Amino acid sequence: MSASNTLLDFNTLSPKFRDLYAKAKAFIENDCIPAEALFEQQMGTGADRWTVIPPILDQLKAKARSLGLWNLFLGKEYPQGAGLTNLEYSLIAELTGRCGISSEAMNCAAPDTGNMEVFAKYGNAAQQEKWLKPLLEGKIRSAFAMTEPAVASSDATNIETSIRREGNEYVINGRKWFASGTADPRCAVFLVMGKSDKDNANKYKQQSLVIVPRETPGINVIRALTVAGYDHAPHGHCEVVFENCRVPLENIVLGEGRGFEIIQGRLGPGRIHHCMRCIGMAESALDLMVARVTDPSRRTFGKTLAEHGTVIAEIAKSRIEIEESRFLVLNAAKKIDEVGAKNAKLEIAIAKIAVPNMLQRVVDRAIQAFGAAGLSQDTRLPHLFINARYLRIADGPDEVHMQQVGKTELRRAQEIVELQKRQKARSQELIANSSKL
């Protein structure tokens, strides 16, 4: 089951999208998914863990580019992209969620996607030439450094990394962690969020975003962090100390005090991209569950697993929840297309809360159907479960988005109360008039 027969008529979407969708589907099903086992075999071990890029990945990237499956995430407003709407890309991103290596194979992997959007939307011509161009070509990768271990970074105004202007340079000092992409040997540049004006009365104007080349003296990678035991090599999430790192003034993005504005612009589309892929991950988990419970060799109490009512009910719950979540994602994508990410904050927040939670539940049911095997390395289910769990924190925890959604609802209070008063008055009027008859 897919969006094509539950929510959308693909014939109403652009011919270009339909061609790219068909190519992406075939590429992921016939090339990427079969290549996952080889990718794992080719991964580095021991001292080579963070130095080896599996050769199969470059082969997949070459084929994806030859098929035109490249930089599809960049919307119609960017000349460097494929010209898809967010709604159209969401359907292709769902396909990429079915395979862990397909996003990178199509140059649509985080954090590069968000960083490329920053350069494309906010970078000047020189910054785009030096950094955006090689990122778009897949020649380099990048990292985004915002979260800090010493403060509650879910409130970005708390960050403490300093960006101090000194002569014709900025000097950066601070400790970041979960800086995704840092460990990748292809990482050539950081986007670093810090405070350039900590005394500004407007707390949303204190931050700036600076470009820090990877080879800049003073960058100290302290350690690679795991995510519930997974190291996500060769990409990696690292703790990094920036100690007296000096970059030229031209490395500021958009201007001093514009950092908060930039990250809000970066995170809007990025959040919905994650949700898009979650739908594909959930479909993948449900497929594994259906195949498992219908296996005739696996019988309990004289029945296949699929003949047990509890299993049937769990499969039904998963299908219902996937369809609900797909609607939320497509609705948010459509709203972004119509009014922009800033004016689609509510729809994005709702999807960002609901979809990873849905994925966690769907995967959990699949794990249960597999029994002990569902917790082992023999399926991708544990990895999917952890993906779901960390996405409830990444790009803003559930609680932050809940606050946004709840506060938006509460703004309707006066309107609701006034309507109820009018309805009550009308009700009393009707009763009074009726008694006069």
C-alpha positions, 0 to 999 in steps of 0.5 A: 500500500502506498500514497498512490492508492490511499491519498493522492492520484499521481496523475495530478502531479507533474510528469517530471515527478512521476518519471523521477518517482518511478526511477527512484523506486526501481533504483532503491528496490533493485540497487540500494536495498540489495547493496546494503549487506555489501555496504556493511561488509565493506565498512572499516573496522578497528582503526579504519572505522572512520577512514573507509568509505564503502566502494559500493556507495560511490557506484550507487551515487554514480548510477543515481546521478546518471538517472537524474536522482540527485539533489531532489530535496532542493525545492522549486525555488532553488535553481540547483534542485530538481524542481520538485515541490515539497509534496512531490519530494515527500513521496520520493523521500518516503521511498528512501526511508526503506533503505539506509544508504539510499539517501546518501546515494542520491545526495539527499542525506542529512546534515548535508541537505540542511547545510546545502539549503543554508548555503543556497538560501542565505549564502552569498555568491562566494560562499556558494561557489566555495562550499555549496557547489562541491556539496551539490556535486557530492565531492565533500560532506559537512557537519552542523554544530549547534547542540552543547553538552553544558546547556539545555540546547532544545532552547537554542538561546541557551548556547554558550559558544562564543563568536568574537570579532577580532580585527578582520577575523572571528574567533570561535570558542566552545564545546559542541556535541552530536555534531553529525558528520564530523567523523566522516573523512569527507567532511570539509566544513562546519556550520557553527552556531554561537553567540556574537552579541550575548548582551543584545536585549533581543535574545533572538539576535544574539546568535550568529552562524559561521562557516568553519573549514574542517582544517581550521587550527583549534578544532579538536574532536574529543570523541565519537558518540554513539546513539544507543550503541550505534556509531553511525560510521563513517558519518558519526556524531562527535563531541568537538571543542573549538578552541580559538578557531579563527576564520575571516569575517567573510565566513559569517552567514547572512550577517551578525545576529542572524543565526536564530533566523537561519536555523529556523529556516534550516530546521523547518524543511529538515524536520519534515524530511525526517518525517517523510523518511519515517513513513518509508521506515514504517512501511519497511518494518510492516513488510518485515512483520507481514512476511514473518507472520505468514511464514508457514514454517513458524507456527504456534499452538497449531496456527501460523502467527498470522492466524492469531487474532492478536497479531492480526490486530497489531498489523491493522493498528500499524497500517492505520497509524502509517496512513494517519501519519502519511496524511500529516506529512503530506499535509505539512508538505503541501502547506509549505508549498503554499505558504512557506515553512514559516507559516506551516509551523503548526503542521510541521510540529504536528507531524514531527511529534506524531510520525516518529512516535508512530514509527516507534510503535510500528517497529516495536510491534514488528520486533515482537512478532520476530521474537528474539530475532527482532532484537538481533542484527539479523534484521534492520528493526533495532536500527529503525527503532533507535532511529525513531527514538532519537528523532523524538529528540533530534531537531527539537524534542517532542516537548518543544513541539507539543508546547507550540501546538498546545499554545496555538490551540490556546490562542483560540480560547477567546474565539471559542468562548465568544462563540459559546456565549452567542450560541447560549444566548441564541438558545435562551432566545429560542426557548423564550420565544417558544414559551410565548406561543 
